[in-house]
Amino acid sequence: MLWKTLLLALVATAAAFPQLKVPKVVPRVHKDVARADEATDRLVFCHFMIGISSNRKSAADYDTDMKQAKDLGIDAFALNIGVDPYTDTQLAYAYESAASNDMKVFLSFDFNWYKVDQAAAVGAKIKQYANHSAQLIVDNKVFVSSFAGDGIDVAQVKSSAGLDIFWAPNYHPGMGDFGDVDAALNWMGWDNDGNNKAPKPGDNVTVAHGDEAYLDALGHKPYVAPASGWFFTHFGGEVSYSKNWVFPGDLLWYNRWREILELGPRFVEIVTWNDYGESHYIGPLSSPHTDDGASKWVMDMPHTGWLEMSRPFIAAYKAGETSPDQHIQDEKLIYWYRPTPKDVECDDTDTTMGGTPDNSTGNFFRGRPDGWEIMQDEVFVVALLKSPATIKVTSGEKEGSFEAPAGASAFAVEMGVGKQTFSAVRDGKTVLSDTSLKDIVDECICGIYNFNAYVGVVPPDETVDKLDTVGLALLTQGLKAPCPTNTLGLGGGSNATQTRTSQTSQTNGSRTFAPTTSAMENPSSETMTLATSASEASATPTA
């Protein structure tokens, strides 16, 4: 969607974006925020892309996603749908799996593919799934959402559906008719310039500014507040949907949850579970999906550590509390960083440098992604502790230490090329310690500019999250440099297998890595013949 310039009026005098080493969250609580009357009224959703799920063969292929989301505290998946021929097949699987796993789901119509004059078709699709046991019901109404959709005839949607609908679309203040909604979703979970790109000096529409705009438009109606940790997309001329930009990430995932606890909206929607194309996935790489070409910057870049970071925040949000500290069950360090410093030069081999991409959207840029300057060359760490400890971080030759209090706290240290190690020391004893599987390097991984985030956890998971063969289908398309496949933890691109032991006071686990092959040398015949639909090609809503 295109974020209209109307929000610029909110920030006409805004200063240039700050660059903070240890961010301090300043809560912005709106006087008209629609807080839930009871904590149990609060619900957490997560956006789930059906368009890249055509390779799922049964409801069982959704079970792991449903179980992981349920365990985290997510109440429902927002099933983003286009008009693909496999949509109903996948929706049937998703609804069946949700019912089997005590989860809820609801339809989110993607108006990149639906048109606002298709109100009757939207209503008919709602009716098709409304009576399923897994359908989310809110205030005795069938919950329905969208990506964009301003201007659709809501009365016709409801007439075609023939039932009561809780309509919570992604309308935009000043565009959609908020008198027709029961709630509204704000998709923009990232600071931006008001025109769908990264902030610029004087043009910085923060996520909190977006909150204010939606709350003003909604009055006392419920707000679906966004929470997202990252945004990076890097499609070049090798595909028809070329786009290349970032929104500032850094400590966004931590800071945004702090804001949400202060704001206390009735609904929160995490953006997203499996949108790999725009790098804001929090679900596992192993979640079955087809490849739209995002594997170039997603391979070996898990984000599931963000699931663990959000766990106590989600619990606190549902309890109506403003601090996650009492909900920390296990002590952890969650860390993330980009795999290379931002000044690494990759123009000679980057996929955006060749061809004649269609830039009718204005979203394509050659070379480094638009907005790259705003990204900080830092390693970000969130500590979830039951009692104070000294957090020590070594990033290559750079070191930093912080006195972390009990509870949740966040820190940043300067990025250094080399190994990344993290520890927590309490009363002279190391209680948490691990070395990341991903080194920071001063070279072009797979030949491209990769501004995605690598996310790790201490203590680490026992298994390493990896893309499967189908998820790597378009890895080599457009590449100009060798790109060994799934080498996470092998160090320096080596093809030798490896087992690594993590040292913590809580667990001594080992992780085993499967043999790897070079995608440049051994492309799968299966992946070369996969068809890509229109929705798969976009992979996601375009922010």
N, C-alpha and C positions, 0 to 999 in steps of 0.2 A: 504494500500500500504506500501511497505517498502521503507523508505527514505534512499537512498544509501549513502555510505560513501564518495562519491565524494565531498559532501559539507563540509566535515571535513577539507578539504584543506583550506577553507575560514577562518577557525577559529582555526588553529593548535596552535596558541599562545594565544587563548582567555583565559581570566581569569575565575575563577569560578563565577557562577551566583551571581549577587548582591542581597542583602537583604535590601530593602529600605522601610523606614517608610512612607515617602512622596515622591513618585517617581517623578523624573523629566525626561520628555521625551526629548531625543536628536534626532532631525530629521536626517534621512539619506536620502538625495535626490540624486538619481542616475542621472548622466549627460545625459543618453540616455532614461530617462523615457518618455513614450509615453503619454504626456498630451493631453487631448482633446482640439481641437481648440476652442470649445465653451463649456460653462458649460452645455448646453442642450445635448451635446453629451455624457455626463457621465451617466452611468447606474449602478443601484444597483440590484444585484440578491440575492436570498436566496435559499440555497439547501433544497429540499423537498423530503422526502423519500416516494416513492410510495409503496415500499415493505411492509410497516407496515400499509397500508391503505385499506386492503382488506375488511374491515367491512363497508365501505362507500357504501350507497345504491343508491345515486343519485348525480347529480351535486350540489344540494343544500347542501350536506354535506361538500362541499369545500368552500361554500360562505363566512363563517366567516373568514377562513384563508385568502382568497383573499381580503376581505374588510379590515382586520387588516393590512395586508402587504401594500396594496395600501395607506391606511391612513398614514402609517409610512414613505412612500416615496420609498418603494421597487418597482422596475419596473417589475420584472419578477421572477417567481419561476423556478429554475433548477430542473426539475422532474427526480429524480434519479430512473432508472428502471433496473430491472433484467429480468429474463425470466419466470416469474410466469404466470400461466394460467389466472390470473385476471388482468394482466398488461393493456391490451387494454381496458378493461371495465373501469378501474380507470383512464386511460389517457383520455378517452372520457369524463368522468365526469369532470376531472380537466380542460380540454380545454374548455368545455361548460361553466363552472363556471367562468373561467378567462374572457371569452368573455362577459359574463353578467355583470361582475364587472370592466370592463375597465382595466384588468390586462393582462400581457403577460406571456407566459410560453415557455419553450423549453426543449428538451430531453437531458438528461445527462446519457449516457450509463455507467453502472457500470460493469467494467471488473473484478470484483470478480465473475461475473456470465457470462457475455459475454466473448468470446475468441477472440484474435486478428486475428484469421483466419476466423472470421465470418463477414468480411467486407461487403459482399453482403447482409447479413441479417440486418446489421446496416443501410446500405443505403436504404433498402426497408422500414425499420421502419421510417426513416426520411421522405421518400416520402409519407408515409401513413398520416402524420400529417402536412406536409409542407404548405398546402394551407388553413389551418384553420385560421380563423380571429384572434385567440388569439396567434398564433405562433409569436415569437419574430423575427423580421427582422432587421438586422444590415447591413448597407452599401449595401442595396438591396439584401442581401443574407439571407438564412434561418440559424439562429443561432443554433449551436449544440455544446454540450460539452460532457465531460466524467469524470469518476473517473478512473484514470490510463488509459491503452490502448496504451502505447508506442509500436510501431512496427506494428500497423495496417496499411493495404494498403489503404491509403487515396484516391488514384486514383480510386480504386475499389469501395470504399464507394460512391464517387461522381458519378461514372458511374452508380451504382445501383440506386442511388437516382434520377438521371436524372435532376438535378437542381443545381443551385449555392448554395454552402454551406459556411457559415462563421464558419470555424472549429476552435473551442477554447477548445481543450482537456486538460486534466490534465496530460500532458507529464512531464517528469523530465529531467532537464539539464544533458546532457551527455548520455542520454538513447534514448529519442524520437527524431525524425527528425524535428527540429523546422523550417526547410525550407518548410514543408508541412502545417504549421498552419497559421491561420489568427490572432490568439491570443492564449494565454495559461493560464490555471488556475493553481495556486499554492494552493494545498490543505492544506499544513502544516501551520496552523494559530497559532501554539504554539511553543515556544522555545523547542528544543529537543537535543538529543545527536548525531544526524546524523544517528542513527540506530533505529528510531521509538520508542524511550523511552525518559524519562525525562533527562534534562541536567545533566552532571556530571562534576566535576572540570576538566577543560581543554578541555572538549567536550561539547560546548554549541553553537549550531547552532540556533541563534535567528531568529525570523520571519523576521527581517530586512535583515539578511544574506540571507535568502531565496529570499526576494525581489531582492537583488542584483544578485543572481545566475540566476533568471528568466529573469531579464532585460538584462543581458549580453547575454543570449541565444536567446532572442527575437530580439535584436537590436532595431529597431524603431517600431516594431510591438506592438500592444496593449497588455497590461498585465491585467489579472484578479486577483486582489490582494485579499487575504483572510482576513476575519475578524471573529474572534471567541472569546468567552468569557471564555470557560472552557473545560476541558476534564477529564473525570473519567469514567472508565468502570470496572465492578466487577462481571463478570460471573464466577461461580464456576463449580464444577463437576456435578451440577444438569442439565446442558445443554451440548450440544456437541460442542458449540462454546466458550469454556472457555477462558477468557482473563481478566487481572487484572492489570491496571496501570493508572497513572495520568500523565498529562503534567502540568507544573506550570500555575496556573490561576491568583490568587490574583487580581491585578488591570489591567490585560491584556485587558479587554474589553475597558476600558477608554484609556489606553496607545496606543492600536492599532489604535483606531480611530484618535488619535492625529497624529500618524505616517502616516495614510492614507491621512489626510488633507495636510500634508507636501509633501507627495509623489505625489499626484494628478494623479493616474492612470485613464485610461479611464473607466475601469470596476472594481467593487468591488463585491465579492461574500461572503455573510454571511454564515458561517458554524456553525449551520444549523437552520432550522425552527423546525424540529421535530425528530431529532435523539436523542431519549431518552436514548438509549443504551450506548451512549458515553457522555451523559450529556452536549452536546453543543447545546441544543435546546434553542431558544428564543421565540418560539411560545407557546401557552397555553397548559397546561396539558389536558384540556378538548377537544383539537383538536382530532377528532376521530382516533383511532389507535388500533391495536392489541398489546398485551403484549408479549415481548420476554423474560421476566423475569426482565427487568429493573425497573419495578414498585417497587422493593425492595429498591432502592435508589432514585427513582423519586417521589414517593408518598409524598405529602405535601411539595414539593420542587419546587415552581413556579419560572420561570425565566423571566416572562413578564416585570418585571421592567427594564430589559436590553433593551427592545423595547423603553421604554420612554427615557432612557439615550442616545440612539443612534439617536433619532429624530433630535435634532439640529445639530448633526454632519453630518447626511445624507443631511440635507438641505444645510449646508455649503459646503459639498463636491460637490453637484450638482451646486452650485453657483460659484464654482471655488475659494472658499475662504479657508484660512488656520486657521480660528477660528470659533467655533460654537457660540460664545457669542451673536452675533446679531440675532441669530435664536432661542433663548430661549423665548418661548411664555408664559409658566407657570412655576413658581418657584417650584422646586421639590428637594427632597433628594432621591437618589437611593442608597441602601445599600445591601451588601451581605456578607455571611460568611458560613463556614461549620458548621454543627449542633453539632459537638463534637471536642474537642481538639485532635490533631493527636496522642497523646500518650495514649489515652484510649485503654485499652486491651480488644479485642473481640475474641481472638483465640479459646476460648472454644465453641463459638456458630457461628462463621462466616462461611458462605457457601463455602468459598474457601478452608477450612481446611479438608474437607472430600472427599471421592471418589478418582478415578484415572483419572483425566482430561487428554484429549489429548492435549499435548503441542508441537505438531509438528510445530506450528507457532512461538514458543518462546515467546508468549504473555501472558502466564499464570504464575502467582506467587501465592503462598499461603500466607494468612494473609493480612496484609496491602498492598495496591497497590504499585507496583514498582514505585519509585519516590516520595513516601510519605514524605521523609525527607525534600524535597525542599519546601513543602507547608508551608505557614506562619500561625501561630495561631493568626490571626488578623481579625478585622472587617473592611470592606472597605466601604467607603462612597464617593459618587460623589454628589457635590452640583451644581445645575443649578439655578443661582440667577440673578436677574435683578439689584441688588445693594448689597453691602457688608453686611455680617452678621456673627455672631459668631455661629459656628456649635458645638453643644454639643452632645456627645455620652456617654452613660452609658452601659457598657457591663458587666453584673453581678456586681461585686464589683470594676471593672476597669472603669476609667473615662478618657475622653479626650475632649479637646476643641480646635477649630481651627478658626482663622480669615480668613474667605473665602472671596475672592474678588468677584466683579460682574463677571458673566460669568460662565464657567464650571471649576471646580477644584476638586481634588481628595485627600483623606486623608485616613489614616489607624490608628486604635487604637488596643491595645493589647486585645485579646479575653479573656472574663471572663465568667464563668459558671453562668447562670441565665437569667434574662430578659434583652432584648436589647431595649434601648430607644434612640430616635433621636430627635433633635430639632434645630431650627434656631432662633436666637434672634437678633433683630435689634432695635436699639434705646431703649433698655430696654423692648421691647415687643416681646413676643414669636409669631412668624409668621408662623412657621411650627412645628408640634410636633406629635409624635406617638410612641407607643410601639409595637414592632414586634409581630406577631402571633407565631413566632418560638423562643423558648428559646434555648440557648446553654446548653447542658447537658453533664455530665461526665459519661455516660452510653452508652451501645450499642443499638441503636435504631433498633428494629426488629432483634437484635442479630448480626448485621453485621458491618463491617467497612464502613461508609458512608462518602466519600470525595466529594460528590456533593455539590453544592452551593445553599443556600436559598437566594432568591433575593426579596427585598421588596421596597416599594415606600412610601414616605411621600409627599402629602397626599395619603392614600391608596385607592386602588380600592374598589368599593362598594360591589363587590362580591368576593368570595374566589375561586381561580382556583383549580379544583380537577380532578383527574382521574375518568373516569366512570367505570362501571362494567367490560367492555371488556378490558379496559386499566389496570385492576388489575388482569387479568386472571391467571397469573403465580406468583402472589405475594408470596404465601405460599410454592411454590416448593423449596425444599431444606432448608427451614428455620428450625432453631432449638430453636427458642424462640417465644413467643407470639408477635403478630404484629397487634394491633388495626388499623382499616382502616379509612383513611381520618379524622384524629383527629386535623387537623391544627386549632390552636386558642383555643383549649379546655384546654390546660395547663396540663402538667404532665401525659399525656395519658388518662385523664378522658374521660368518655363516655357521659358526660352531654353536652347538646347543650348550645350554648352561643351566645349572641349578644354583640358586642363591639363597642364603640363609639370612633372615632378618633377626636382629637382636632387640628384644623388648623385655620388660619385666613381666609382661602379661602373657606373651605367647612367643614360642620359638617355632616359626613355621618356615617351610621352604616352598619355593615356587619353581615349577618345571616348565621349560619352554620347548615347544614343538620345533621340529626341523623346519628350516626356511628355504625358500627358493627365490631366485631372482625373477621378478615379474617380467623384466625386459627379455630374459632368456627363455622363460617357460610359461607363456600365456596359456590359460586354460581354454580348451576348445569350447567348453560350455559357456564361458563368459563372453566369448566372441560373438555368440549368436543370440544373446538376450535382447529382446525388444524393449524399447523405452517408450512409455506412453507420454502423453502431454503432461499429466500431473507428475509423473516420475521425473520428467525432464526438468521441471521447475523445482522438484524435490520438496518444495515448501512454499508457504506464502512468502512473497517477497516483501521484506520489511519496508 
